[in-house]
């Protein structure tokens, strides 16, 4: 098995116990894509890299990189942890879900420099307090082609028009303009504001995002839309998503007020 001792930049996707004293750690690396590393003696008292292999850590390392199979970390050069994500259960849940999706979307050892940067930027935004649910939606939308689902989100899937109201059609693989709504009676009947964000998020550069303000109704609609697409068309159900759903349900119950129980049909979207 070929090995190469080299520097690499990595985002820790997850770590698992291995044997009595070791960890298995999976990194998304900028140079080599996803790689699994064996860290020997990581549970021993006095282990020097304890802070460098905590969950939600990003940084530069030196390792023995294997073409296939396990790689090994020799040392850490410069690392930092996303402290706010680590300390907040909701930010933690969204960040874990993002990393789970990326792990499932791509095979190991496939270089992913663009996605390394996107994931790092997404985690930075969440850590900085930007709406974690919306950052997650952006990642979900932009990851769809990696799962083999590339809906038409800029124009009508039938005629290509971009100047009419849209709705989403799973049957036609993307947006339908108002002239073709009758072609799919089972279209999702989405509000135009939801469609607007869906289109914008599909091409949004996360580097240009510094704050996101979305109405709660639209945020909820986007969550439902992503769940529908991922359930019916992609079929990916990470364990972290189930935990995230539980967290969202718990938060909704904690914040619900009596007036929330009565829908206001007169409020604009």
C-alpha positions as CSV (number, residue, x, y, z in Angstrom):
1,X,0.0,0.0,0.0
2,X,1.5,3.3,-1.1
3,X,2.0,6.0,1.6
4,X,3.0,9.6,1.5
5,X,4.2,11.6,4.5
6,X,2.8,15.1,3.9
7,X,1.1,18.1,5.3
8,X,-2.7,18.3,4.9
9,X,-5.6,20.5,6.0
10,X,-8.5,18.8,7.6
11,X,-12.0,19.2,9.1
12,X,-12.8,16.5,11.6
13,X,-16.0,14.8,10.4
14,X,-16.3,12.3,13.3
15,X,-14.2,10.2,15.6
16,X,-14.8,6.7,17.0
17,X,-13.3,4.5,19.7
18,X,-10.9,1.9,18.3
19,X,-9.5,-0.8,20.6
20,X,-8.6,0.3,24.1
21,X,-6.4,3.3,23.6
22,X,-7.0,4.4,20.0
23,X,-9.4,6.5,17.9
24,X,-10.5,6.3,14.4
25,X,-10.9,9.8,13.0
26,X,-12.4,10.8,9.7
27,X,-11.2,14.0,8.1
28,X,-12.5,15.9,5.1
29,X,-9.1,17.1,3.8
30,X,-8.5,19.8,1.3
31,X,-5.9,17.8,-0.5
32,X,-7.1,14.2,-0.5
33,X,-10.8,14.3,0.1
34,X,-12.2,12.1,2.9
35,X,-9.7,10.0,4.8
36,X,-9.9,7.7,7.8
37,X,-7.0,8.0,10.3
38,X,-5.9,5.7,13.1
39,X,-4.6,7.7,16.0
40,X,-2.7,5.4,18.3
41,X,-2.6,6.1,22.1
42,X,-5.2,8.9,21.8
43,X,-6.9,7.9,25.0
44,X,-3.7,7.7,27.1
45,X,-3.1,10.2,29.8
46,X,-0.8,13.0,28.5
47,X,-1.5,12.4,24.8
48,X,-0.1,15.5,23.1
49,X,-2.7,16.0,20.5
50,X,-5.8,15.8,22.7
51,X,-7.0,19.3,21.7
52,X,-6.2,18.7,18.0
53,X,-8.6,15.8,17.6
54,X,-11.6,17.1,19.4
55,X,-15.0,17.2,17.5
56,X,-15.5,20.3,15.3
57,X,-11.8,20.9,14.9
58,X,-10.2,22.3,11.7
59,X,-6.5,22.8,11.0
60,X,-3.3,21.6,9.5
61,X,-1.6,18.3,10.2
62,X,1.2,16.0,9.1
63,X,0.3,12.5,8.3
64,X,1.1,9.3,6.6
65,X,-1.5,9.3,3.8
66,X,-2.5,6.0,2.4
67,X,-4.0,5.6,-1.1
68,X,-6.4,3.1,0.4
69,X,-7.2,2.0,3.9
70,X,-6.1,3.7,7.1
71,X,-3.9,6.7,7.2
72,X,-1.9,8.0,10.3
73,X,-1.5,11.4,11.9
74,X,2.1,12.2,12.9
75,X,1.5,15.6,14.4
76,X,-0.7,18.7,14.4
77,X,0.7,22.0,13.2
78,X,-2.1,24.6,13.8
79,X,-5.7,23.8,14.7
80,X,-8.7,25.5,16.2
81,X,-12.1,24.3,17.4
82,X,-15.5,25.8,16.5
83,X,-16.1,26.6,20.1
84,X,-19.7,27.9,19.8
85,X,-20.7,24.8,17.8
86,X,-19.2,22.6,20.5
87,X,-21.0,24.5,23.3
88,X,-24.5,24.8,21.7
89,X,-26.6,21.7,21.2
90,X,-28.6,23.1,18.3
91,X,-25.5,24.4,16.4
92,X,-23.9,21.1,17.1
93,X,-26.8,19.2,15.6
94,X,-26.9,21.3,12.4
95,X,-23.1,21.1,11.9
96,X,-23.1,17.3,12.5
97,X,-25.9,16.9,9.9
98,X,-23.9,18.9,7.3
99,X,-20.8,16.8,7.9
100,X,-22.9,13.6,7.7
101,X,-24.4,14.6,4.4
102,X,-21.0,15.4,2.9
103,X,-19.6,12.1,4.1
104,X,-22.4,10.3,2.4
105,X,-22.4,12.4,-0.8
106,X,-18.8,11.6,-1.9
107,X,-16.6,8.5,-2.0
108,X,-13.4,8.4,0.1
109,X,-10.1,9.6,-1.4
110,X,-11.8,11.8,-4.0
111,X,-10.2,15.3,-3.8
112,X,-12.8,17.8,-2.9
113,X,-11.1,21.2,-2.5
114,X,-14.3,23.1,-3.3
115,X,-16.4,21.2,-0.8
116,X,-13.6,21.5,1.8
117,X,-13.9,25.2,1.6
118,X,-17.7,25.2,1.5
119,X,-17.9,23.1,4.6
120,X,-15.4,25.2,6.5
121,X,-17.3,28.3,5.5
122,X,-20.6,26.8,6.5
123,X,-19.3,25.8,9.9
124,X,-17.7,29.2,10.4
125,X,-21.0,30.9,9.7
126,X,-22.9,28.7,12.1
127,X,-20.2,29.2,14.7
128,X,-20.5,33.0,14.2
129,X,-24.2,32.9,14.9
130,X,-25.7,33.0,11.4
131,X,-29.0,31.1,11.1
132,X,-27.9,27.5,11.2
133,X,-31.1,26.2,9.7
134,X,-30.7,28.3,6.6
135,X,-26.9,27.6,6.2
136,X,-27.9,23.9,6.3
137,X,-30.5,24.5,3.6
138,X,-27.9,26.1,1.4
139,X,-25.6,23.1,1.8
140,X,-28.4,20.6,1.2
141,X,-29.5,22.4,-2.0
142,X,-25.9,22.6,-3.4
143,X,-25.2,19.0,-2.4
144,X,-28.1,17.5,-4.4
145,X,-26.1,17.1,-7.7
146,X,-23.5,15.0,-5.7
147,X,-26.4,12.6,-4.9
148,X,-27.4,12.4,-8.6
149,X,-30.3,14.8,-8.2
150,X,-29.9,18.0,-10.1
151,X,-33.3,19.7,-10.4
152,X,-33.8,22.7,-12.7
153,X,-33.9,25.6,-10.3
154,X,-33.3,28.6,-12.5
155,X,-36.0,28.4,-15.1
156,X,-39.0,26.3,-16.1
157,X,-38.1,22.6,-16.6
158,X,-40.4,22.6,-19.7
159,X,-40.0,25.9,-21.5
160,X,-37.0,27.5,-19.7
161,X,-38.9,30.8,-18.9
162,X,-37.6,32.7,-15.9
163,X,-40.1,35.6,-15.8
164,X,-43.2,33.9,-14.4
165,X,-44.2,32.6,-11.0
166,X,-42.9,29.1,-10.3
167,X,-43.8,26.0,-8.4
168,X,-41.7,22.9,-7.7
169,X,-42.5,19.6,-9.5
170,X,-40.9,16.4,-8.5
171,X,-42.3,14.7,-11.6
172,X,-40.6,17.2,-14.0
173,X,-37.4,17.5,-12.0
174,X,-37.5,21.1,-10.9
175,X,-39.4,24.3,-11.4
176,X,-42.5,24.8,-13.5
177,X,-43.6,28.2,-14.6
178,X,-47.2,29.3,-14.2
179,X,-48.0,28.5,-17.8
180,X,-47.3,24.8,-17.1
181,X,-48.7,24.3,-13.6
182,X,-51.5,22.2,-15.1
183,X,-49.0,19.7,-16.3
184,X,-48.5,18.5,-12.7
185,X,-51.5,18.5,-10.4
186,X,-49.2,17.1,-7.7
187,X,-46.8,20.0,-7.7
188,X,-45.8,21.2,-4.2
189,X,-47.8,24.5,-4.2
190,X,-44.9,26.4,-2.7
191,X,-45.1,30.1,-1.8
192,X,-43.2,32.4,-4.1
193,X,-40.9,33.5,-1.3
194,X,-39.9,29.9,-0.7
195,X,-39.2,29.5,-4.5
196,X,-37.2,32.7,-4.4
197,X,-34.8,31.4,-1.7
198,X,-34.6,28.0,-3.3
199,X,-33.4,29.6,-6.5
200,X,-31.0,32.0,-4.7
201,X,-29.5,29.3,-2.5
202,X,-28.8,27.0,-5.4
203,X,-26.1,29.4,-6.7
204,X,-25.2,31.4,-3.6
205,X,-21.5,31.8,-2.7
206,X,-21.2,31.2,1.0
207,X,-18.2,33.5,1.1
208,X,-20.5,36.4,0.3
209,X,-22.9,35.5,3.2
210,X,-22.5,37.5,6.5
211,X,-26.1,37.4,7.8
212,X,-29.3,35.8,6.7
213,X,-32.8,37.0,7.6
214,X,-35.6,34.7,6.7
215,X,-39.2,34.8,8.0
216,X,-40.0,31.8,10.3
217,X,-42.8,30.7,7.9
218,X,-40.3,30.6,5.0
219,X,-37.7,28.8,7.1
220,X,-40.3,26.1,8.0
221,X,-41.3,25.8,4.3
222,X,-37.7,25.4,3.2
223,X,-37.2,22.7,5.8
224,X,-40.3,20.8,4.6
225,X,-39.1,21.1,1.0
226,X,-35.7,19.8,1.7
227,X,-37.1,16.9,3.7
228,X,-39.5,16.0,0.8
229,X,-36.7,16.1,-1.8
230,X,-34.2,14.1,0.4
231,X,-36.8,11.6,1.4
232,X,-38.4,10.9,-1.9
233,X,-35.7,11.6,-4.5
234,X,-32.3,11.1,-2.7
235,X,-33.2,8.6,0.0
236,X,-30.4,9.7,2.4
237,X,-31.3,9.5,6.1
238,X,-28.3,10.2,8.4
239,X,-28.7,9.4,12.1
240,X,-27.8,13.0,12.8
241,X,-30.9,14.1,10.9
242,X,-33.2,12.2,13.2
243,X,-31.5,13.9,16.2
244,X,-31.8,17.3,14.5
245,X,-35.5,16.7,13.9
246,X,-35.9,15.8,17.6
247,X,-34.1,19.0,18.6
248,X,-36.3,21.1,16.3
249,X,-39.5,19.5,17.6
250,X,-38.4,20.1,21.2
251,X,-37.5,23.8,20.5
252,X,-40.9,24.3,18.8
253,X,-42.8,23.0,21.8
254,X,-40.7,25.1,24.2
255,X,-41.3,28.3,22.2
256,X,-44.9,27.8,21.2
257,X,-47.3,30.4,22.5
258,X,-51.2,30.2,22.4
259,X,-51.5,32.4,19.4
260,X,-49.1,30.1,17.5
261,X,-51.8,27.4,17.5
262,X,-54.1,29.5,15.3
263,X,-52.9,30.1,11.7
264,X,-53.2,33.6,10.5
265,X,-54.4,33.2,6.9
266,X,-54.2,37.0,6.3
267,X,-50.5,37.4,6.9
268,X,-48.5,37.7,3.7
269,X,-45.8,35.1,3.1
